[in-house]
Amino acid sequence: MKLKDIVSQLANRINQPHVIECYLRKVYAKGYENGRKESPWHEVSEEPKKGEHICVQFSSGNLTSWYATSNIRKDFEDYNAIRWAYVSDLIK
């Protein structure tokens, strides 16, 4: 079998909707997992290092930057923060 024949068979197979759907599901799942692992955002249950410059997102969707204090958990609760990230991780 020639390379041209193999490419032709693969091209025909890829055009089948169930093959495309299966492939896209795998790609999406892998991308979703990688995205979760590589996200710079942290849950508010995790505390940033004291004194670090962080970006905070609130339940309203607004963003601001703070320097993490020793009572950052209370600040998160008082302002309804939903997640945070180190500024240095966001500007890489």
Biopython code that builds the backbone (N, CA, C, O; Angstrom):
import numpy as np
from Bio.PDB.StructureBuilder import StructureBuilder

atoms = [
    (1, "MET", "N", (0.844, -1.175, 0.000)),
    (1, "MET", "CA", (0.000, 0.000, 0.000)),
    (1, "MET", "C", (0.890, 1.239, 0.000)),
    (1, "MET", "O", (1.836, 1.343, 0.781)),
    (2, "LYS", "N", (0.573, 2.166, -0.882)),
    (2, "LYS", "CA", (1.354, 3.387, -1.005)),
    (2, "LYS", "C", (0.893, 4.422, 0.015)),
    (2, "LYS", "O", (-0.226, 4.375, 0.527)),
    (3, "LEU", "N", (1.779, 5.337, 0.283)),
    (3, "LEU", "CA", (1.463, 6.417, 1.217)),
    (3, "LEU", "C", (0.228, 7.185, 0.769)),
    (3, "LEU", "O", (-0.598, 7.585, 1.589)),
    (4, "LYS", "N", (0.112, 7.387, -0.530)),
    (4, "LYS", "CA", (-1.031, 8.109, -1.088)),
    (4, "LYS", "C", (-2.343, 7.390, -0.746)),
    (4, "LYS", "O", (-3.341, 8.036, -0.426)),
    (5, "ASP", "N", (-2.338, 6.051, -0.816)),
    (5, "ASP", "CA", (-3.530, 5.261, -0.500)),
    (5, "ASP", "C", (-3.885, 5.365, 0.982)),
    (5, "ASP", "O", (-5.057, 5.473, 1.344)),
    (6, "ILE", "N", (-2.868, 5.332, 1.828)),
    (6, "ILE", "CA", (-3.092, 5.441, 3.274)),
    (6, "ILE", "C", (-3.702, 6.799, 3.614)),
    (6, "ILE", "O", (-4.661, 6.883, 4.382)),
    (7, "VAL", "N", (-3.147, 7.845, 3.044)),
    (7, "VAL", "CA", (-3.658, 9.195, 3.286)),
    (7, "VAL", "C", (-5.098, 9.299, 2.815)),
    (7, "VAL", "O", (-5.932, 9.899, 3.493)),
    (8, "SER", "N", (-5.393, 8.725, 1.672)),
    (8, "SER", "CA", (-6.750, 8.752, 1.122)),
    (8, "SER", "C", (-7.732, 8.036, 2.046)),
    (8, "SER", "O", (-8.832, 8.534, 2.288)),
    (9, "GLN", "N", (-7.342, 6.871, 2.562)),
    (9, "GLN", "CA", (-8.210, 6.124, 3.476)),
    (9, "GLN", "C", (-8.442, 6.898, 4.771)),
    (9, "GLN", "O", (-9.565, 6.959, 5.272)),
    (10, "LEU", "N", (-7.391, 7.479, 5.300)),
    (10, "LEU", "CA", (-7.539, 8.259, 6.528)),
    (10, "LEU", "C", (-8.430, 9.472, 6.306)),
    (10, "LEU", "O", (-9.249, 9.809, 7.161)),
    (11, "ALA", "N", (-8.274, 10.123, 5.172)),
    (11, "ALA", "CA", (-9.098, 11.289, 4.862)),
    (11, "ALA", "C", (-10.567, 10.894, 4.796)),
    (11, "ALA", "O", (-11.428, 11.615, 5.301)),
    (12, "ASN", "N", (-10.859, 9.756, 4.178)),
    (12, "ASN", "CA", (-12.244, 9.283, 4.099)),
    (12, "ASN", "C", (-12.793, 8.947, 5.480)),
    (12, "ASN", "O", (-13.959, 9.215, 5.771)),
    (13, "ARG", "N", (-11.974, 8.375, 6.309)),
    (13, "ARG", "CA", (-12.420, 7.986, 7.648)),
    (13, "ARG", "C", (-12.671, 9.214, 8.513)),
    (13, "ARG", "O", (-13.632, 9.243, 9.282)),
    (14, "ILE", "N", (-11.829, 10.213, 8.398)),
    (14, "ILE", "CA", (-11.976, 11.419, 9.203)),
    (14, "ILE", "C", (-13.260, 12.159, 8.848)),
    (14, "ILE", "O", (-13.824, 12.851, 9.696)),
    (15, "ASN", "N", (-13.730, 12.025, 7.611)),
    (15, "ASN", "CA", (-14.955, 12.705, 7.195)),
    (15, "ASN", "C", (-16.221, 12.059, 7.750)),
    (15, "ASN", "O", (-17.315, 12.582, 7.536)),
    (16, "GLN", "N", (-16.102, 10.949, 8.448)),
    (16, "GLN", "CA", (-17.272, 10.308, 9.037)),
    (16, "GLN", "C", (-17.621, 11.028, 10.337)),
    (16, "GLN", "O", (-16.757, 11.197, 11.198)),
    (17, "PRO", "N", (-18.875, 11.455, 10.490)),
    (17, "PRO", "CA", (-19.269, 12.251, 11.660)),
    (17, "PRO", "C", (-18.940, 11.610, 13.007)),
    (17, "PRO", "O", (-18.505, 12.305, 13.925)),
    (18, "HIS", "N", (-19.138, 10.298, 13.144)),
    (18, "HIS", "CA", (-18.868, 9.677, 14.443)),
    (18, "HIS", "C", (-17.372, 9.681, 14.767)),
    (18, "HIS", "O", (-16.996, 9.761, 15.937)),
    (19, "VAL", "N", (-16.533, 9.597, 13.762)),
    (19, "VAL", "CA", (-15.084, 9.656, 13.979)),
    (19, "VAL", "C", (-14.685, 11.064, 14.412)),
    (19, "VAL", "O", (-13.884, 11.242, 15.329)),
    (20, "ILE", "N", (-15.259, 12.061, 13.737)),
    (20, "ILE", "CA", (-14.967, 13.456, 14.091)),
    (20, "ILE", "C", (-15.418, 13.739, 15.517)),
    (20, "ILE", "O", (-14.685, 14.347, 16.297)),
    (21, "GLU", "N", (-16.637, 13.293, 15.859)),
    (21, "GLU", "CA", (-17.160, 13.534, 17.205)),
    (21, "GLU", "C", (-16.277, 12.886, 18.268)),
    (21, "GLU", "O", (-15.961, 13.508, 19.283)),
    (22, "CYS", "N", (-15.884, 11.651, 18.035)),
    (22, "CYS", "CA", (-15.030, 10.933, 18.987)),
    (22, "CYS", "C", (-13.693, 11.651, 19.154)),
    (22, "CYS", "O", (-13.210, 11.826, 20.273)),
    (23, "TYR", "N", (-13.103, 12.061, 18.041)),
    (23, "TYR", "CA", (-11.824, 12.769, 18.074)),
    (23, "TYR", "C", (-11.962, 14.088, 18.835)),
    (23, "TYR", "O", (-11.130, 14.406, 19.685)),
    (24, "LEU", "N", (-13.009, 14.853, 18.530)),
    (24, "LEU", "CA", (-13.195, 16.145, 19.191)),
    (24, "LEU", "C", (-13.431, 15.988, 20.689)),
    (24, "LEU", "O", (-12.963, 16.807, 21.481)),
    (25, "ARG", "N", (-14.148, 14.947, 21.078)),
    (25, "ARG", "CA", (-14.361, 14.703, 22.515)),
    (25, "ARG", "C", (-13.024, 14.463, 23.226)),
    (25, "ARG", "O", (-12.787, 14.985, 24.315)),
    (26, "LYS", "N", (-12.162, 13.669, 22.598)),
    (26, "LYS", "CA", (-10.856, 13.389, 23.198)),
    (26, "LYS", "C", (-10.005, 14.652, 23.276)),
    (26, "LYS", "O", (-9.368, 14.917, 24.296)),
    (27, "VAL", "N", (-9.997, 15.428, 22.197)),
    (27, "VAL", "CA", (-9.215, 16.664, 22.167)),
    (27, "VAL", "C", (-9.737, 17.645, 23.210)),
    (27, "VAL", "O", (-8.954, 18.269, 23.925)),
    (28, "TYR", "N", (-11.062, 17.781, 23.299)),
    (28, "TYR", "CA", (-11.654, 18.700, 24.273)),
    (28, "TYR", "C", (-11.306, 18.270, 25.694)),
    (28, "TYR", "O", (-10.899, 19.094, 26.513)),
    (29, "ALA", "N", (-11.465, 16.983, 25.984)),
    (29, "ALA", "CA", (-11.183, 16.488, 27.330)),
    (29, "ALA", "C", (-9.727, 16.728, 27.704)),
    (29, "ALA", "O", (-9.432, 17.143, 28.825)),
    (30, "LYS", "N", (-8.826, 16.472, 26.782)),
    (30, "LYS", "CA", (-7.404, 16.675, 27.064)),
    (30, "LYS", "C", (-7.102, 18.157, 27.258)),
    (30, "LYS", "O", (-6.375, 18.531, 28.178)),
    (31, "GLY", "N", (-7.657, 18.996, 26.397)),
    (31, "GLY", "CA", (-7.447, 20.439, 26.521)),
    (31, "GLY", "C", (-8.033, 20.986, 27.799)),
    (31, "GLY", "O", (-7.442, 21.862, 28.431)),
    (32, "TYR", "N", (-9.190, 20.478, 28.187)),
    (32, "TYR", "CA", (-9.828, 20.922, 29.426)),
    (32, "TYR", "C", (-8.962, 20.556, 30.623)),
    (32, "TYR", "O", (-8.737, 21.388, 31.502)),
    (33, "GLU", "N", (-8.476, 19.323, 30.666)),
    (33, "GLU", "CA", (-7.622, 18.889, 31.775)),
    (33, "GLU", "C", (-6.334, 19.702, 31.821)),
    (33, "GLU", "O", (-5.919, 20.153, 32.889)),
    (34, "ASN", "N", (-5.700, 19.892, 30.664)),
    (34, "ASN", "CA", (-4.461, 20.672, 30.626)),
    (34, "ASN", "C", (-4.716, 22.099, 31.066)),
    (34, "ASN", "O", (-3.913, 22.683, 31.793)),
    (35, "GLY", "N", (-5.826, 22.661, 30.630)),
    (35, "GLY", "CA", (-6.170, 24.024, 31.008)),
    (35, "GLY", "C", (-6.377, 24.167, 32.500)),
    (35, "GLY", "O", (-5.986, 25.173, 33.092)),
    (36, "ARG", "N", (-6.986, 23.176, 33.107)),
    (36, "ARG", "CA", (-7.208, 23.218, 34.553)),
    (36, "ARG", "C", (-5.884, 23.131, 35.295)),
    (36, "ARG", "O", (-5.682, 23.818, 36.296)),
    (37, "LYS", "N", (-4.992, 22.296, 34.812)),
    (37, "LYS", "CA", (-3.717, 22.107, 35.488)),
    (37, "LYS", "C", (-2.818, 23.326, 35.350)),
    (37, "LYS", "O", (-2.035, 23.631, 36.249)),
    (38, "GLU", "N", (-2.929, 24.024, 34.221)),
    (38, "GLU", "CA", (-2.022, 25.125, 33.941)),
    (38, "GLU", "C", (-2.617, 26.496, 34.252)),
    (38, "GLU", "O", (-1.969, 27.514, 34.008)),
    (39, "SER", "N", (-3.818, 26.538, 34.777)),
    (39, "SER", "CA", (-4.463, 27.815, 35.059)),
    (39, "SER", "C", (-3.737, 28.538, 36.192)),
    (39, "SER", "O", (-3.372, 27.911, 37.186)),
    (40, "PRO", "N", (-3.523, 29.846, 36.058)),
    (40, "PRO", "CA", (-2.872, 30.603, 37.126)),
    (40, "PRO", "C", (-3.830, 30.939, 38.270)),
    (40, "PRO", "O", (-3.394, 31.435, 39.310)),
    (41, "TRP", "N", (-5.113, 30.681, 38.098)),
    (41, "TRP", "CA", (-6.120, 31.051, 39.094)),
    (41, "TRP", "C", (-6.202, 30.022, 40.208)),
    (41, "TRP", "O", (-6.061, 28.820, 39.983)),
    (42, "HIS", "N", (-6.434, 30.527, 41.429)),
    (42, "HIS", "CA", (-6.557, 29.687, 42.621)),
    (42, "HIS", "C", (-7.922, 29.915, 43.254)),
    (42, "HIS", "O", (-8.501, 30.995, 43.137)),
    (43, "GLU", "N", (-8.420, 28.903, 43.914)),
    (43, "GLU", "CA", (-9.660, 29.041, 44.679)),
    (43, "GLU", "C", (-9.375, 29.889, 45.918)),
    (43, "GLU", "O", (-8.241, 29.942, 46.394)),
    (44, "VAL", "N", (-10.417, 30.558, 46.439)),
    (44, "VAL", "CA", (-10.208, 31.395, 47.625)),
    (44, "VAL", "C", (-9.928, 30.557, 48.870)),
    (44, "VAL", "O", (-9.497, 31.090, 49.892)),
    (45, "SER", "N", (-10.168, 29.258, 48.790)),
    (45, "SER", "CA", (-9.828, 28.390, 49.920)),
    (45, "SER", "C", (-8.312, 28.248, 50.076)),
    (45, "SER", "O", (-7.827, 27.871, 51.143)),
    (46, "GLU", "N", (-7.566, 28.551, 49.007)),
    (46, "GLU", "CA", (-6.100, 28.566, 49.069)),
    (46, "GLU", "C", (-5.650, 29.977, 49.426)),
    (46, "GLU", "O", (-6.163, 30.952, 48.877)),
    (47, "GLU", "N", (-4.718, 30.084, 50.320)),
    (47, "GLU", "CA", (-4.217, 31.412, 50.698)),
    (47, "GLU", "C", (-2.927, 31.733, 49.955)),
    (47, "GLU", "O", (-2.027, 30.895, 49.882)),
    (48, "PRO", "N", (-2.830, 32.943, 49.402)),
    (48, "PRO", "CA", (-1.576, 33.349, 48.761)),
    (48, "PRO", "C", (-0.515, 33.649, 49.817)),
    (48, "PRO", "O", (-0.832, 33.840, 50.991)),
    (49, "LYS", "N", (0.723, 33.687, 49.396)),
    (49, "LYS", "CA", (1.812, 34.033, 50.314)),
    (49, "LYS", "C", (1.670, 35.489, 50.741)),
    (49, "LYS", "O", (1.383, 36.362, 49.922)),
    (50, "LYS", "N", (1.868, 35.735, 52.006)),
    (50, "LYS", "CA", (1.740, 37.088, 52.553)),
    (50, "LYS", "C", (2.701, 38.044, 51.838)),
    (50, "LYS", "O", (3.871, 37.727, 51.624)),
    (51, "GLY", "N", (2.180, 39.215, 51.476)),
    (51, "GLY", "CA", (2.987, 40.236, 50.829)),
    (51, "GLY", "C", (3.061, 40.128, 49.319)),
    (51, "GLY", "O", (3.595, 41.021, 48.660)),
    (52, "GLU", "N", (2.531, 39.042, 48.759)),
    (52, "GLU", "CA", (2.571, 38.854, 47.303)),
    (52, "GLU", "C", (1.498, 39.701, 46.623)),
    (52, "GLU", "O", (0.416, 39.906, 47.172)),
    (53, "HIS", "N", (1.806, 40.187, 45.434)),
    (53, "HIS", "CA", (0.863, 40.972, 44.638)),
    (53, "HIS", "C", (-0.066, 40.000, 43.926)),
    (53, "HIS", "O", (0.387, 39.153, 43.155)),
    (54, "ILE", "N", (-1.374, 40.121, 44.185)),
    (54, "ILE", "CA", (-2.344, 39.199, 43.595)),
    (54, "ILE", "C", (-3.444, 39.960, 42.855)),
    (54, "ILE", "O", (-3.730, 41.120, 43.151)),
    (55, "CYS", "N", (-4.038, 39.287, 41.905)),
    (55, "CYS", "CA", (-5.216, 39.790, 41.198)),
    (55, "CYS", "C", (-6.397, 39.001, 41.754)),
    (55, "CYS", "O", (-6.344, 37.775, 41.845)),
    (56, "VAL", "N", (-7.459, 39.707, 42.123)),
    (56, "VAL", "CA", (-8.618, 39.074, 42.746)),
    (56, "VAL", "C", (-9.847, 39.314, 41.878)),
    (56, "VAL", "O", (-10.079, 40.430, 41.412)),
    (57, "GLN", "N", (-10.633, 38.260, 41.667)),
    (57, "GLN", "CA", (-11.897, 38.407, 40.949)),
    (57, "GLN", "C", (-13.037, 38.217, 41.939)),
    (57, "GLN", "O", (-13.022, 37.299, 42.759)),
    (58, "PHE", "N", (-14.028, 39.104, 41.845)),
    (58, "PHE", "CA", (-15.180, 39.077, 42.741)),
    (58, "PHE", "C", (-16.373, 38.423, 42.056)),
    (58, "PHE", "O", (-16.369, 38.221, 40.842)),
    (59, "SER", "N", (-17.392, 38.094, 42.844)),
    (59, "SER", "CA", (-18.587, 37.453, 42.283)),
    (59, "SER", "C", (-19.267, 38.338, 41.242)),
    (59, "SER", "O", (-19.982, 37.827, 40.380)),
    (60, "SER", "N", (-19.062, 39.636, 41.304)),
    (60, "SER", "CA", (-19.627, 40.560, 40.313)),
    (60, "SER", "C", (-18.912, 40.465, 38.968)),
    (60, "SER", "O", (-19.415, 40.959, 37.959)),
    (61, "GLY", "N", (-17.738, 39.830, 38.953)),
    (61, "GLY", "CA", (-16.933, 39.734, 37.743)),
    (61, "GLY", "C", (-15.815, 40.759, 37.701)),
    (61, "GLY", "O", (-14.912, 40.660, 36.870)),
    (62, "ASN", "N", (-15.865, 41.745, 38.591)),
    (62, "ASN", "CA", (-14.826, 42.773, 38.632)),
    (62, "ASN", "C", (-13.506, 42.193, 39.124)),
    (62, "ASN", "O", (-13.473, 41.207, 39.860)),
    (63, "LEU", "N", (-12.420, 42.831, 38.698)),
    (63, "LEU", "CA", (-11.070, 42.433, 39.096)),
    (63, "LEU", "C", (-10.377, 43.598, 39.780)),
    (63, "LEU", "O", (-10.652, 44.760, 39.480)),
    (64, "THR", "N", (-9.482, 43.281, 40.695)),
    (64, "THR", "CA", (-8.640, 44.293, 41.324)),
    (64, "THR", "C", (-7.327, 43.631, 41.711)),
    (64, "THR", "O", (-7.194, 42.409, 41.635)),
    (65, "SER", "N", (-6.366, 44.433, 42.122)),
    (65, "SER", "CA", (-5.111, 43.843, 42.605)),
    (65, "SER", "C", (-4.896, 44.266, 44.049)),
    (65, "SER", "O", (-5.178, 45.401, 44.433)),
    (66, "TRP", "N", (-4.400, 43.342, 44.826)),
    (66, "TRP", "CA", (-4.115, 43.550, 46.243)),
    (66, "TRP", "C", (-2.730, 42.998, 46.539)),
    (66, "TRP", "O", (-2.155, 42.238, 45.761)),
    (67, "TYR", "N", (-2.217, 43.407, 47.691)),
    (67, "TYR", "CA", (-1.072, 42.725, 48.284)),
    (67, "TYR", "C", (-1.637, 41.865, 49.398)),
    (67, "TYR", "O", (-2.353, 42.364, 50.267)),
    (68, "ALA", "N", (-1.327, 40.592, 49.382)),
    (68, "ALA", "CA", (-1.900, 39.652, 50.341)),
    (68, "ALA", "C", (-1.486, 40.000, 51.762)),
    (68, "ALA", "O", (-0.304, 40.170, 52.059)),
    (69, "THR", "N", (-2.476, 40.101, 52.624)),
    (69, "THR", "CA", (-2.239, 40.403, 54.036)),
    (69, "THR", "C", (-2.306, 39.118, 54.850)),
    (69, "THR", "O", (-2.592, 38.046, 54.315)),
    (70, "SER", "N", (-2.044, 39.235, 56.130)),
    (70, "SER", "CA", (-2.092, 38.054, 56.993)),
    (70, "SER", "C", (-3.530, 37.580, 57.215)),
    (70, "SER", "O", (-3.750, 36.421, 57.568)),
    (71, "ASN", "N", (-4.506, 38.464, 57.013)),
    (71, "ASN", "CA", (-5.906, 38.051, 57.163)),
    (71, "ASN", "C", (-6.629, 38.065, 55.807)),
    (71, "ASN", "O", (-7.759, 38.539, 55.695)),
    (72, "ILE", "N", (-5.965, 37.545, 54.806)),
    (72, "ILE", "CA", (-6.497, 37.565, 53.443)),
    (72, "ILE", "C", (-7.789, 36.771, 53.321)),
    (72, "ILE", "O", (-8.657, 37.132, 52.526)),
    (73, "ARG", "N", (-7.933, 35.706, 54.085)),
    (73, "ARG", "CA", (-9.156, 34.897, 54.016)),
    (73, "ARG", "C", (-10.382, 35.737, 54.391)),
    (73, "ARG", "O", (-11.433, 35.619, 53.762)),
    (74, "LYS", "N", (-10.245, 36.585, 55.419)),
    (74, "LYS", "CA", (-11.334, 37.475, 55.828)),
    (74, "LYS", "C", (-11.623, 38.492, 54.726)),
    (74, "LYS", "O", (-12.782, 38.802, 54.450)),
    (75, "ASP", "N", (-10.574, 39.006, 54.102)),
    (75, "ASP", "CA", (-10.760, 39.945, 52.992)),
    (75, "ASP", "C", (-11.525, 39.281, 51.841)),
    (75, "ASP", "O", (-12.422, 39.885, 51.253)),
    (76, "PHE", "N", (-11.166, 38.048, 51.532)),
    (76, "PHE", "CA", (-11.868, 37.317, 50.478)),
    (76, "PHE", "C", (-13.358, 37.202, 50.803)),
    (76, "PHE", "O", (-14.210, 37.414, 49.940)),
    (77, "GLU", "N", (-13.662, 36.861, 52.064)),
    (77, "GLU", "CA", (-15.060, 36.710, 52.481)),
    (77, "GLU", "C", (-15.793, 38.048, 52.461)),
    (77, "GLU", "O", (-16.917, 38.135, 51.966)),
    (78, "ASP", "N", (-15.159, 39.092, 52.998)),
    (78, "ASP", "CA", (-15.800, 40.410, 53.077)),
    (78, "ASP", "C", (-16.162, 40.971, 51.707)),
    (78, "ASP", "O", (-17.179, 41.649, 51.561)),
    (79, "TYR", "N", (-15.346, 40.694, 50.717)),
    (79, "TYR", "CA", (-15.552, 41.261, 49.383)),
    (79, "TYR", "C", (-16.109, 40.251, 48.370)),
    (79, "TYR", "O", (-16.152, 40.532, 47.172)),
    (80, "ASN", "N", (-16.528, 39.094, 48.846)),
    (80, "ASN", "CA", (-17.097, 38.052, 47.971)),
    (80, "ASN", "C", (-16.166, 37.688, 46.810)),
    (80, "ASN", "O", (-16.591, 37.621, 45.657)),
    (81, "ALA", "N", (-14.909, 37.457, 47.132)),
    (81, "ALA", "CA", (-13.937, 37.034, 46.120)),
    (81, "ALA", "C", (-14.243, 35.598, 45.708)),
    (81, "ALA", "O", (-14.640, 34.773, 46.531)),
    (82, "ILE", "N", (-14.051, 35.313, 44.423)),
    (82, "ILE", "CA", (-14.300, 33.943, 43.952)),
    (82, "ILE", "C", (-13.013, 33.225, 43.548)),
    (82, "ILE", "O", (-12.951, 31.995, 43.566)),
    (83, "ARG", "N", (-11.985, 34.000, 43.182)),
    (83, "ARG", "CA", (-10.696, 33.394, 42.843)),
    (83, "ARG", "C", (-9.619, 34.467, 42.838)),
    (83, "ARG", "O", (-9.906, 35.664, 42.853)),
    (84, "TRP", "N", (-8.366, 34.006, 42.816)),
    (84, "TRP", "CA", (-7.236, 34.932, 42.807)),
    (84, "TRP", "C", (-6.080, 34.295, 42.036)),
    (84, "TRP", "O", (-6.039, 33.081, 41.833)),
    (85, "ALA", "N", (-5.143, 35.145, 41.614)),
    (85, "ALA", "CA", (-3.944, 34.671, 40.911)),
    (85, "ALA", "C", (-2.789, 35.597, 41.246)),
    (85, "ALA", "O", (-2.983, 36.794, 41.457)),
    (86, "TYR", "N", (-1.593, 35.041, 41.293)),
    (86, "TYR", "CA", (-0.407, 35.885, 41.448)),
    (86, "TYR", "C", (-0.267, 36.730, 40.185)),
    (86, "TYR", "O", (-0.360, 36.202, 39.077)),
    (87, "VAL", "N", (-0.048, 38.017, 40.336)),
    (87, "VAL", "CA", (0.106, 38.911, 39.189)),
    (87, "VAL", "C", (1.268, 38.442, 38.319)),
    (87, "VAL", "O", (1.192, 38.504, 37.092)),
    (88, "SER", "N", (2.324, 37.982, 38.941)),
    (88, "SER", "CA", (3.495, 37.518, 38.178)),
    (88, "SER", "C", (3.145, 36.335, 37.269)),
    (88, "SER", "O", (3.743, 36.183, 36.204)),
    (89, "ASP", "N", (2.186, 35.497, 37.673)),
    (89, "ASP", "CA", (1.759, 34.375, 36.830)),
    (89, "ASP", "C", (0.903, 34.841, 35.659)),
    (89, "ASP", "O", (0.877, 34.196, 34.610)),
    (90, "LEU", "N", (0.205, 35.955, 35.835)),
    (90, "LEU", "CA", (-0.671, 36.462, 34.778)),
    (90, "LEU", "C", (0.085, 37.192, 33.681)),
    (90, "LEU", "O", (-0.383, 37.267, 32.545)),
    (91, "ILE", "N", (1.258, 37.733, 34.015)),
    (91, "ILE", "CA", (1.981, 38.536, 33.024)),
    (91, "ILE", "C", (3.146, 37.791, 32.385)),
    (91, "ILE", "O", (3.981, 38.406, 31.721)),
    (92, "LYS", "N", (3.212, 36.491, 32.572)),
    (92, "LYS", "CA", (4.288, 35.699, 31.956)),
    (92, "LYS", "C", (4.119, 35.654, 30.474)),
    (92, "LYS", "O", (4.926, 35.036, 29.779)),
]
sb = StructureBuilder()
sb.init_structure("model")
sb.init_model(0)
sb.init_chain("A")
sb.init_seg("    ")
for serial, (resi, resn, name, xyz) in enumerate(atoms, 1):
    if name == "N":
        sb.init_residue(resn, " ", resi, " ")
    sb.init_atom(name, np.array(xyz, "f"), 0.0, 1.0, " ", f" {name:<3s}", serial, name[0])
structure = sb.get_structure()
